[in-house]
Amino acid sequence: MTSVHEHVRGTTTYFSSYGEASENFAGTNVIDLETQTFTANGNAFNIHAGVGGVLVNDSGRIVIDLKTFEALVINGPRQSWQGDFTDLCEALDP
């Protein structure tokens, strides 16, 4: 075996004293043992807060070098990889 495939799907709800946000995720992750890369395809984070709309959209494709943990390819918005949780923090912080 030269790769490991993982299919993920789920929902999470975040609560704070200010409000709540819901997240839906679905995708496929692949660890390639020969190239030592991790590839995530799909929707890793898609967090909504009521009428506030999308707070975090982390979807598309990302390929990460497992030796250096650097992104080799980023297709689509990958807010969590870039550390952009500003909208989420503001929505859940009173």
trRosetta pair geometry for C-beta under 8 A, 3 or more apart (Angstrom, degrees):
i j d omega theta_ij theta_ji phi_ij phi_ji
1 4 7.4 61 153 -70 124 68
1 33 7.5 78 118 15 74 140
2 32 6.8 11 143 -159 87 69
2 33 5.2 -138 -166 52 52 100
2 34 4.9 5 -168 -28 117 108
3 30 5.7 -2 -179 -172 122 97
3 31 6.3 165 -156 84 67 52
3 32 4.8 -22 -103 -106 103 58
3 33 6.2 -152 -81 5 42 82
3 34 7.7 -51 -58 9 83 92
4 30 7.1 159 79 -154 50 49
4 31 4.5 5 49 51 100 103
4 33 7.5 77 -11 -39 88 101
5 28 6.4 -15 -166 -170 94 105
5 29 7.4 152 -157 82 45 52
5 30 5.4 -12 -103 -102 70 81
6 28 7.0 152 79 -158 49 55
6 29 4.5 -11 60 59 103 99
6 30 7.7 -169 22 -73 71 37
7 27 7.7 -160 -147 104 54 33
7 28 5.4 -22 -101 -102 68 79
8 25 6.5 -18 124 123 109 106
8 26 6.7 -169 99 -135 65 36
8 27 5.9 -4 58 57 94 68
8 28 7.6 170 19 -88 74 30
8 29 6.8 32 -5 -5 116 106
8 42 7.8 173 62 81 90 151
9 25 7.0 -172 -138 99 34 63
9 26 4.3 22 -110 -110 82 89
9 27 8.0 152 -75 11 63 43
10 24 7.7 -174 97 -148 41 49
10 25 5.7 -3 57 58 76 93
10 26 7.7 160 15 -73 47 66
11 22 6.7 -8 -171 -175 99 100
11 23 6.6 157 -157 84 51 59
11 24 5.4 -16 -103 -101 80 67
11 25 7.7 175 -82 20 35 70
12 22 7.2 163 86 -157 48 54
12 23 4.4 -4 57 56 92 111
12 25 7.7 16 3 2 102 111
13 20 6.0 3 -180 -178 98 119
13 21 7.4 164 -157 84 54 42
13 22 5.1 -22 -104 -104 75 77
13 23 7.5 -164 -76 19 30 75
14 20 6.3 161 85 -158 55 65
14 21 4.6 -4 55 57 108 90
14 22 7.5 -163 20 -78 73 29
14 23 7.1 59 -16 -16 102 108
14 47 7.3 10 10 -148 130 123
14 88 8.0 34 74 -168 164 107
14 92 6.3 -51 132 -99 121 143
15 20 4.9 -19 -103 -103 63 97
16 19 6.3 9 59 49 91 46
16 20 7.2 173 22 -83 65 48
16 92 4.0 119 -5 -173 149 88
16 93 7.1 -63 164 -72 160 29
16 94 7.1 -159 141 -38 113 84
17 94 5.2 -32 88 -46 106 130
18 91 7.3 171 110 151 130 45
18 92 5.7 152 57 -166 119 32
18 93 6.3 28 -11 86 153 14
18 94 4.3 -169 -69 -77 103 68
19 49 6.2 76 119 -166 131 113
19 50 6.9 -82 -178 -5 133 126
19 91 6.5 -75 66 163 126 82
19 92 6.6 -118 61 -108 81 54
20 49 7.1 170 98 -134 40 81
20 50 7.8 94 69 -37 73 98
21 47 5.2 35 155 177 125 102
21 48 6.3 172 -161 85 81 35
21 49 4.1 -46 -99 -82 91 86
21 55 6.0 -41 -139 17 142 148
21 88 6.7 -84 13 -140 178 86
21 91 6.1 82 -66 112 125 133
21 92 6.4 -74 -9 -67 119 108
22 47 7.1 172 88 -148 31 61
22 48 5.6 -17 61 60 80 88
22 49 7.9 153 15 -87 62 41
23 45 6.1 -46 -150 -151 123 71
23 46 6.3 134 -154 68 67 52
23 47 4.5 -26 -91 -94 92 77
23 48 7.6 164 -83 17 42 66
23 56 7.9 -11 -110 64 109 110
24 43 7.0 12 109 118 80 137
24 46 5.3 -33 62 69 78 111
25 42 7.6 90 -179 127 72 112
25 43 5.5 -155 -138 108 54 85
25 44 5.9 4 -141 -174 119 22
25 45 6.3 -20 -88 -86 114 33
25 46 6.6 162 -81 17 61 86
26 42 5.5 -114 107 180 58 132
26 43 5.5 33 48 49 67 102
27 40 6.2 45 135 -179 143 80
27 41 5.4 178 -168 93 102 52
27 42 2.0 -170 -104 59 94 137
27 43 5.7 -176 -49 35 108 46
27 44 6.2 -36 13 -67 151 59
28 40 7.8 167 88 -152 45 44
28 41 5.0 -5 59 60 87 103
28 42 6.0 118 13 -22 59 125
29 38 6.9 -9 -172 -173 98 91
29 39 7.0 162 -156 86 50 53
29 40 5.1 -12 -105 -104 83 72
29 41 7.6 -174 -79 24 37 67
30 38 7.3 163 84 -156 51 45
30 39 4.6 -4 56 56 99 101
30 41 7.7 26 -1 0 103 105
31 37 7.7 180 -150 91 46 44
31 38 5.4 -15 -102 -104 72 76
31 66 7.5 56 -147 -65 94 145
32 35 4.5 11 112 43 127 98
32 36 7.0 -73 92 -16 79 13
32 37 4.9 9 47 54 111 85
32 38 7.8 -158 19 -75 73 30
32 39 7.1 42 -15 -4 106 106
33 36 7.0 21 -161 -78 30 56
36 65 6.9 40 111 -164 92 64
36 66 4.5 -119 168 51 82 110
36 67 5.6 51 130 -35 139 94
37 63 5.5 -1 -180 -174 127 95
37 64 6.5 150 -161 75 71 45
37 65 6.0 -41 -105 -102 80 42
37 66 6.2 -158 -99 -12 22 93
37 72 6.9 -50 -129 17 124 141
38 63 7.4 158 81 -156 46 48
38 64 4.6 -15 59 59 96 102
38 66 5.7 101 -20 -69 96 99
39 61 6.9 -8 -171 -166 95 92
39 62 7.2 173 -147 87 51 47
39 63 4.9 -12 -100 -103 85 77
39 64 7.6 -175 -76 19 38 69
40 44 5.9 25 160 -69 139 121
40 61 7.1 169 87 -146 55 45
40 62 5.1 3 52 52 98 92
40 64 7.9 29 -2 -4 98 108
41 60 7.8 -73 -140 141 53 32
41 61 5.0 -1 -105 -104 75 87
42 59 6.7 -73 141 -145 35 80
43 46 5.0 -16 -179 -28 122 120
43 58 7.3 111 -166 85 54 61
43 59 4.3 -14 -107 -107 68 106
44 58 4.4 -56 67 112 102 111
44 59 6.8 -169 18 -86 70 47
44 78 7.9 42 34 -133 132 79
44 80 6.6 -109 105 36 126 138
45 56 5.0 -26 130 119 123 117
45 57 7.3 -171 98 -138 78 15
45 58 3.9 46 44 33 94 116
45 59 7.9 -127 58 -50 50 71
45 79 7.3 -94 76 62 123 102
45 80 5.4 96 16 -33 143 134
46 54 6.8 -54 -167 -134 74 107
46 56 7.3 -151 -123 94 20 70
46 57 5.7 30 -117 -119 72 65
46 58 7.3 -132 -59 40 56 63
46 59 6.4 29 -70 -52 105 117
47 54 7.2 103 74 -160 51 61
47 55 4.7 -54 101 62 100 103
47 56 4.3 34 32 42 112 96
47 57 8.0 -133 31 -62 65 45
47 88 5.8 32 98 -102 147 117
48 52 7.4 154 -176 72 63 83
48 53 6.7 -89 -138 165 86 21
48 54 5.8 -46 -93 -96 76 48
48 55 6.6 161 -109 3 21 89
49 52 4.1 -7 83 52 97 129
49 53 7.6 -6 51 51 72 34
49 55 5.4 56 -7 -41 106 128
49 88 7.9 155 -36 -123 125 58
49 91 4.4 -174 -9 177 172 146
49 92 7.6 -140 -102 -57 141 77
52 55 6.7 28 117 -65 118 97
52 91 5.7 128 139 -119 169 127
54 57 5.1 19 169 -52 135 107
55 87 4.4 -166 -154 116 72 108
55 88 4.3 108 148 -79 125 70
55 91 5.4 -81 -107 5 138 148
56 79 5.1 -149 -153 84 80 141
56 80 6.5 59 -177 -56 128 90
56 84 7.5 157 -122 101 88 80
56 85 6.3 -9 -87 -118 127 68
56 87 6.8 -179 -56 67 64 107
56 88 5.1 -5 -35 -49 111 125
57 77 4.9 43 102 92 101 137
57 79 6.1 93 60 -5 52 125
58 77 6.7 -107 -104 115 33 80
58 78 5.4 54 -146 -142 80 47
58 79 5.2 -107 -73 42 85 79
58 80 4.4 -13 -86 7 151 103
58 81 7.0 134 -141 -9 115 84
59 76 5.2 -90 100 157 65 140
59 77 6.3 33 44 61 74 83
59 78 7.8 -144 39 -82 26 59
60 74 7.4 67 103 178 132 60
60 75 4.6 -152 170 104 120 69
60 76 1.8 -179 -53 27 145 141
60 77 6.6 135 -8 35 125 44
60 78 6.5 -91 53 -57 115 89
61 73 6.7 -18 119 119 100 112
61 74 7.7 171 92 -151 60 29
61 75 4.4 15 52 51 93 111
61 76 6.4 106 18 12 56 116
62 71 5.8 -59 -165 -136 102 110
62 73 6.6 174 -148 91 37 69
62 74 5.3 9 -111 -110 86 68
62 75 7.4 -156 -68 31 50 64
62 78 5.5 85 -68 -104 130 150
62 81 6.2 173 -121 -63 161 157
63 71 7.1 106 73 -163 52 64
63 72 4.6 -52 99 62 102 103
63 73 4.1 40 28 39 109 101
64 69 6.4 -1 178 -149 114 45
64 70 7.0 164 -152 82 70 28
64 71 5.7 -43 -98 -99 73 54
64 72 6.8 170 -107 5 18 86
65 68 4.7 17 99 42 122 94
65 69 6.9 -88 80 -31 73 13
65 70 5.2 4 39 54 113 79
65 71 8.0 -155 7 -85 80 7
65 72 5.5 100 -39 -45 93 110
66 69 7.1 29 -142 -74 29 59
71 74 5.2 25 162 -51 138 105
71 78 7.8 146 -121 96 154 161
71 81 6.4 69 -68 174 139 140
74 78 5.3 -100 -154 11 113 140
74 81 7.0 -158 -116 87 126 155
78 81 4.1 -3 146 26 114 122
78 82 6.2 114 100 -13 79 95
79 82 5.9 -72 -150 48 31 101
79 84 4.2 -91 -162 70 87 106
79 85 7.2 124 145 -70 109 52
80 83 7.4 44 -172 -77 34 25
80 84 7.4 -98 -69 49 25 67
80 85 7.1 48 -107 -67 67 96
85 88 4.7 -55 -172 48 81 118
85 89 5.5 85 126 -27 91 100
86 89 6.0 -61 -147 37 25 108
86 90 6.3 20 159 -15 64 110
87 90 5.9 -58 -146 39 29 110
87 91 6.3 27 157 -21 65 109
88 91 5.9 -59 -147 35 28 109
88 92 6.4 2 163 1 65 113
89 92 6.4 -72 -144 48 26 94
89 93 5.6 19 164 -22 68 121
90 93 6.0 -57 -127 37 25 107
